[in-house]
Amino acid sequence: MEFEELSFEEAPKIVTLPGPKSTTLLQLQRDIEGSALSYPRNIPVVMDEGRGATIKDIDGNIFIDFFGGAGVLAVGHCNPFVTEAVQKQQGKITHTLDFPTEVRLELIQKVRKVMPGKLKDNVRVQFGGPTGSDSVEMAVKLAKYYTNRHSLIAFEGGYHGMTAGACTVSSGKFWKQKYIPMLPEVHFVPYAYCYRCPFYRTRTNCSLECALFYEHVLEDPHSGVCHPAAAIIEPIQGEGGSIIPPDGYMKRIEEISRQYEVPLICDEVQAGFCRTGEFFSFQHSKTIPDIITMSKALGGGFPLSAIAYREELNVWEKAAHIGTFRGNVCAMAAGAASVDFMIDNDLSGHARRIGDFMLNNLEKIEKNSNIVGEVRGRGLMIGVEIVSDKETKKPATNLADQVRRESFNRGVLIEIGGHYDNVARFLPPLIITKELAETGVALVGEAIEKVERSLNS
């Protein structure tokens, strides 16, 4: 179909920010909702209507959405094919626990068919709670059940969710410092963050020391790490700063895991479902995981999570893992329609093409900027690292925040992530057009220029 039909054609359009209605409702939210609020603190918008890759707020401002619900909205806001499927299901039955339904089994079969290589039609699919965190909890529990081991290995920069287990295997100190101890025996090893290599290597002299350190931890009897139940990794890191590991890294992690009989969990909650230009991000490295976590785009905008795992790991006994909303068949209908839409419209290929186009334009901005340290990405999972000094690479959290605000003022929604909250992250709906992508990047470029000029004034 023509993706131009899915979005507001007048985007971006700024009337006033924040508008009077938004100001009133933002204050009401602050007065009555819990103080853990996050996004509205930095992006003061009250969303009223979403179409495709655009959002209209309650005051009539229209934004280009480079945030995409943190990766949820792969097929866009209110995709008509998804909406139709959900409305049809809502008229039949909405909740079924884990009783079989046509749409449940349809989605399982579709997920099995999009698996690559030896995994195609050769995995089991298990639904749990509605969030990505739930899928991580499932994956960890399955690995422990299968191996009868307790230790886990996770990776620096990794983000896997906010429930106790998922938060424990996430590396950010802020998220868990008030709650520890949580899961015991979780150990972190370096990820392949080449821009800030902990081994002080460059891309030209890298020998995958980060992967070798993982091997060292497994091999050395005095590493302090008992034989783990699993290693959990994002093949392309999301909240950690849109970090793309070098060629060979993920495959080496898989080989080491096989050698030491450690099940490998690939977290595809954010990077999966065509986001990076392949259906799953582990496909870029031809890695074959043991367990795959899925959520966000899986539900086509509706809350849904699942894991897929190799047949030999199917050892759970009856009710070994359950969850009330593993029967959300409206979300499953949305998921089945989304997968069809992704395949029928080659969203992987579209993400590659538009992503390459955006990266090329962002790299031009990088060359002319003193505060853009690195532009990186794959498909439509892109990061722009903001620094105060390109030589020392000193992170500039405050400048990244200003870039986000100036982009917002111009009608573009972006979010900030990374180790130091200094990476502008781009996760637009995969149906974004070249024209919207070009306009949005140009406006972000203007925002960067303004922030940079303010430093020199």
C-alpha positions in Angstrom: 0.0 0.0 0.0 1.0 3.7 -0.2 2.4 4.6 3.2 1.7 8.3 2.5 -2.0 7.5 3.2 -1.3 6.4 6.7 0.0 9.7 8.3 -1.3 13.3 8.7 -0.2 14.9 5.4 0.4 18.3 7.0 2.9 17.1 9.6 4.7 18.8 11.1 2.5 21.6 12.2 3.1 23.7 15.3 0.4 26.0 16.6 1.6 26.7 20.2 3.7 24.5 22.6 2.5 23.4 25.0 -1.0 24.5 24.1 -3.6 25.6 26.7 -5.4 22.3 26.8 -2.2 20.3 27.1 -0.9 22.6 29.8 -4.1 22.0 31.8 -4.0 18.2 31.4 -0.3 17.9 32.0 -0.8 19.7 35.4 -3.8 17.4 36.2 -1.6 14.4 35.5 1.1 15.7 37.8 -1.5 16.3 40.5 -3.2 12.9 40.5 -0.9 10.3 38.9 2.1 8.7 40.6 5.4 10.5 40.7 7.2 7.8 38.7 6.0 9.6 35.5 8.7 9.7 33.0 8.1 10.8 29.4 5.8 13.8 29.9 8.4 15.5 32.1 10.6 15.9 29.1 8.1 15.8 26.2 5.1 18.0 27.3 2.5 16.7 25.0 -1.1 15.4 25.4 -1.6 13.1 22.5 -5.1 13.0 21.0 -4.8 11.2 17.7 -2.1 9.1 16.0 -1.8 8.2 12.4 1.0 6.3 10.8 4.2 8.1 11.7 2.6 11.2 13.0 0.8 12.4 16.2 -1.7 15.2 16.7 -2.0 16.6 20.2 -5.1 18.0 21.9 -4.3 21.5 20.8 -3.9 20.7 17.1 -0.1 20.5 17.0 1.1 17.7 14.7 4.4 16.0 15.2 6.6 13.6 13.2 7.0 10.6 15.5 10.6 9.5 15.7 9.8 7.8 19.1 7.3 5.2 17.9 6.1 4.3 21.4 9.7 3.1 22.2 9.5 0.6 19.3 5.9 -0.6 19.8 4.4 1.1 16.8 6.3 -0.7 14.0 3.2 -0.7 11.7 2.3 2.8 12.7 -0.3 4.5 14.8 -3.8 3.1 14.2 -2.9 1.0 11.3 -6.2 0.3 9.5 -5.4 -3.4 8.9 -4.7 -3.9 12.6 -7.7 -1.9 13.7 -10.0 -3.9 11.5 -8.6 -7.2 12.9 -9.0 -6.0 16.5 -12.5 -4.7 16.0 -13.5 -8.0 14.4 -12.1 -10.0 17.4 -13.7 -7.7 20.0 -17.1 -8.6 18.6 -16.4 -12.3 19.2 -14.4 -13.0 22.4 -11.7 -10.9 24.2 -10.1 -13.1 26.8 -9.4 -16.8 26.8 -6.5 -17.5 29.3 -4.6 -20.2 27.4 -7.5 -22.0 25.8 -7.0 -22.4 22.1 -8.5 -19.9 19.7 -8.1 -19.6 16.0 -6.3 -16.3 16.3 -4.0 -17.5 19.0 -2.8 -20.5 16.9 -2.7 -18.3 13.8 -0.2 -15.9 15.5 1.9 -18.8 16.8 2.2 -20.3 13.4 3.1 -16.9 11.9 5.8 -16.4 14.4 7.2 -19.9 13.7 7.2 -19.2 10.0 9.2 -15.9 10.2 12.0 -17.6 12.2 15.2 -17.9 10.1 17.2 -21.0 9.2 17.0 -24.0 11.4 14.5 -22.2 13.7 11.9 -21.9 11.0 8.8 -23.9 12.1 11.0 -25.5 14.7 10.3 -23.4 17.8 7.8 -23.5 20.6 6.0 -20.2 21.4 4.8 -19.4 24.9 2.7 -16.4 25.9 2.9 -14.9 29.4 2.1 -11.4 30.7 1.6 -8.4 28.4 5.0 -6.7 28.7 8.5 -7.2 27.5 9.5 -7.6 31.1 7.2 -10.6 31.3 8.9 -12.2 28.3 12.3 -11.8 30.0 11.0 -13.4 33.2 9.7 -16.3 31.1 13.0 -16.7 29.3 15.0 -16.7 32.5 12.7 -19.1 34.3 12.8 -21.5 31.3 16.6 -21.5 31.2 16.8 -22.2 34.9 14.2 -24.9 34.7 16.0 -26.5 31.7 19.5 -26.4 33.2 18.8 -26.7 36.9 21.3 -23.8 37.4 21.0 -20.4 39.0 23.6 -18.0 37.8 23.0 -15.6 34.9 25.3 -13.5 32.7 24.1 -10.2 31.3 25.8 -7.4 29.4 26.7 -3.8 30.3 24.3 -1.4 28.6 21.5 -4.0 28.5 17.9 -3.1 29.3 15.4 -5.9 29.8 12.6 -4.5 31.8 11.4 -3.3 35.2 10.0 -6.5 36.9 12.4 -7.9 39.5 14.1 -10.5 37.3 14.2 -8.3 34.2 15.5 -5.3 36.2 18.2 -7.4 37.8 19.6 -8.4 34.4 19.4 -4.8 33.2 22.7 -2.9 33.9 21.4 0.6 34.7 22.2 1.4 38.4 19.5 4.0 38.7 16.7 1.5 38.0 17.6 -0.9 40.7 19.7 0.8 43.4 16.7 1.3 45.7 15.5 -2.3 45.3 18.6 -4.5 45.6 19.0 -7.4 46.3 16.7 -8.9 43.7 17.8 -12.0 41.7 21.0 -13.4 43.1 24.0 -14.5 41.1 23.7 -12.1 38.1 27.0 -11.1 36.6 27.7 -8.4 34.0 30.3 -8.5 31.3 31.2 -5.8 28.7 29.1 -5.3 25.6 30.7 -4.3 22.3 30.3 -0.6 22.7 33.0 0.4 20.3 32.7 4.2 20.7 33.5 3.8 24.4 35.4 0.5 24.4 36.3 -0.5 28.0 39.4 -2.2 26.6 40.6 1.0 24.9 40.6 -0.5 21.5 39.5 1.0 18.2 37.6 -0.5 15.3 40.9 -0.9 13.5 42.7 -2.9 16.2 39.7 -4.7 17.8 40.1 -8.4 18.5 36.7 -8.7 20.1 38.2 -8.5 23.6 34.7 -8.0 25.0 33.7 -11.4 23.7 36.9 -12.9 24.9 36.2 -11.6 28.4 32.9 -13.4 28.3 34.8 -16.6 27.5 37.3 -15.9 30.3 34.4 -15.6 32.8 33.1 -19.0 31.7 36.5 -20.7 31.4 38.4 -19.5 34.5 37.6 -21.6 37.6 38.3 -18.5 39.7 36.2 -16.0 37.7 33.7 -16.1 40.6 30.9 -17.1 38.2 29.3 -20.5 38.6 28.1 -22.3 35.5 25.2 -20.1 34.4 21.7 -21.0 33.5 21.8 -18.6 30.6 23.4 -15.5 29.1 20.9 -12.8 28.0 21.9 -10.2 25.4 20.4 -7.7 23.0 22.0 -8.4 19.6 21.6 -4.6 19.0 21.2 -2.6 22.2 18.3 -0.2 22.4 18.0 1.8 25.6 21.8 1.4 26.1 22.2 3.9 23.2 21.3 2.1 19.9 24.6 0.3 20.0 25.6 -1.8 17.0 28.3 -4.4 17.8 31.0 -5.1 15.2 30.9 -7.9 12.7 31.7 -11.2 14.3 30.8 -10.2 17.9 27.4 -11.9 18.2 28.5 -15.0 16.4 31.4 -15.3 18.7 29.1 -14.9 21.7 27.0 -17.7 20.4 30.0 -20.0 19.8 31.3 -19.4 23.3 27.9 -20.1 24.7 27.7 -23.4 22.8 31.2 -24.4 23.9 30.3 -23.9 27.5 26.7 -25.2 27.2 25.1 -21.9 28.3 21.7 -21.3 26.7 21.7 -18.0 24.9 18.7 -15.7 25.3 18.4 -13.0 22.6 16.2 -10.1 23.7 14.3 -8.9 20.6 11.7 -6.9 22.5 12.7 -3.6 20.9 14.8 -4.6 17.9 12.6 -7.4 16.7 9.9 -7.4 14.0 11.7 -5.7 11.1 13.0 -2.8 13.1 16.7 -3.2 12.1 16.1 -4.3 8.5 15.7 -8.0 9.3 12.8 -9.6 11.0 15.0 -10.2 14.1 18.2 -8.4 14.9 20.1 -11.6 15.5 19.8 -12.4 11.8 22.4 -9.8 10.9 25.0 -12.0 12.5 23.5 -15.3 11.6 23.3 -16.1 15.3 21.0 -18.9 16.4 19.6 -18.2 19.9 18.1 -20.8 22.2 15.4 -18.5 23.5 14.0 -15.3 21.9 12.0 -12.7 23.9 9.4 -10.7 22.0 7.0 -7.9 22.8 6.4 -4.3 21.7 5.9 -4.6 17.9 4.6 -8.2 18.4 1.2 -6.8 19.5 0.8 -4.2 16.7 0.3 -1.5 19.3 -1.5 -3.7 21.9 0.1 -5.2 25.0 1.5 -8.7 24.2 4.6 -10.7 24.9 5.9 -14.1 24.2 9.0 -16.2 24.0 10.1 -18.6 21.2 12.5 -21.3 22.1 14.2 -24.4 20.5 12.2 -27.6 20.7 14.7 -29.3 23.0 14.0 -26.7 25.7 10.4 -27.6 25.9 10.6 -29.2 29.3 8.1 -27.2 31.4 5.6 -29.1 33.4 1.9 -28.2 33.5 1.4 -24.5 34.7 5.2 -24.1 35.3 4.7 -20.5 34.0 1.3 -18.8 33.8 -0.2 -15.3 33.5 -3.7 -14.1 33.4 -3.3 -12.0 30.3 -1.7 -14.8 28.2 -5.2 -14.9 26.8 -5.5 -11.4 25.4 -6.8 -12.5 22.0 -7.5 -8.9 20.8 -3.8 -8.3 21.1 -3.1 -11.6 19.3 -5.4 -10.5 16.5 -3.5 -7.3 16.3 -0.2 -9.3 16.3 -1.3 -11.6 13.5 -2.5 -8.7 11.4 0.8 -6.8 12.0 2.9 -9.8 10.9 0.9 -10.1 7.7 1.3 -6.3 7.1 5.1 -6.5 7.7 5.5 -9.4 5.2 3.1 -8.1 2.6 4.7 -4.6 2.6 8.3 -5.7 3.1 8.8 -3.6 6.2 12.3 -5.1 6.7 13.4 -3.8 3.3 11.6 -0.5 3.8 13.4 -0.1 7.2 16.7 -0.8 5.6 16.2 1.8 2.8 14.8 4.6 5.0 17.3 3.8 7.7 20.2 4.1 5.3 18.8 7.4 4.0 18.4 8.8 7.5 21.9 7.6 8.6 23.4 9.3 5.5 21.7 12.6 6.3 22.6 12.4 10.0 26.2 11.6 9.1 26.3 14.9 7.2 25.1 16.7 10.3 27.8 14.9 12.3 30.6 16.1 10.0 29.6 19.7 10.5 28.9 19.5 14.3 31.2 19.8 17.3 28.7 18.1 19.6 27.7 15.0 17.6 30.3 12.4 18.6 28.9 9.5 16.6 26.0 8.5 14.4 25.2 4.8 14.4 22.3 2.6 13.6 20.8 -0.3 11.6 17.5 0.0 9.9 15.3 2.3 11.8 17.1 1.9 15.1 19.4 4.9 15.1 21.4 6.7 17.8 23.1 10.1 17.7 25.6 10.4 20.6 25.9 14.0 21.9 29.2 15.0 23.5 30.8 18.3 24.7 34.1 17.4 23.1 34.6 15.1 20.2 38.2 14.4 21.1 37.6 13.4 24.7 34.1 12.0 24.0 32.8 13.6 27.2 29.1 12.8 27.4 26.8 15.9 27.3 23.6 14.9 29.0 22.4 18.5 29.2 23.0 19.1 25.5 21.2 16.0 24.5 18.2 17.2 26.6 18.3 20.5 24.8 18.4 18.8 21.4 15.3 16.8 22.4 13.5 20.0 23.5 14.5 22.0 20.4 13.4 19.0 18.2 10.1 19.0 20.0 9.7 22.7 19.4 10.1 22.1 15.7 7.5 19.3 15.7 9.7 16.2 16.0 9.5 13.7 18.9 12.7 12.0 19.9 13.8 10.4 23.1 17.1 10.2 24.9 18.9 7.1 26.1 22.4 5.6 26.5 24.8 5.0 29.4 24.9 8.7 30.2 21.5 9.8 28.8 23.3 11.6 26.0 22.1 9.6 22.9 19.3 10.9 20.8 17.3 7.8 19.8 15.3 7.4 16.6 12.7 4.6 16.6 10.1 5.8 14.1 7.2 3.7 12.9 8.5 1.5 10.1 5.9 2.9 7.7 7.5 6.3 7.8 7.9 7.8 4.3 11.1 9.1 2.9 9.7 12.6 2.9 8.7 12.5 6.6 12.1 11.0 7.4 13.9 13.7 5.5 11.9 16.5 7.0 12.3 15.1 10.5 16.1 14.7 10.3 16.5 18.2 8.9 14.5 19.6 11.8 16.7 17.6 14.3 19.7 19.0 12.5 18.3 22.5 13.0 17.9 21.7 16.7 21.5 20.5 17.0 22.7 23.7 15.3 20.7 25.9 17.7 22.1 24.1 20.7 25.6 24.4 19.4 25.2 28.1 18.6 24.0 28.7 22.2 27.4 27.3 23.4 29.2 29.9 21.4 27.0 32.9 22.3 
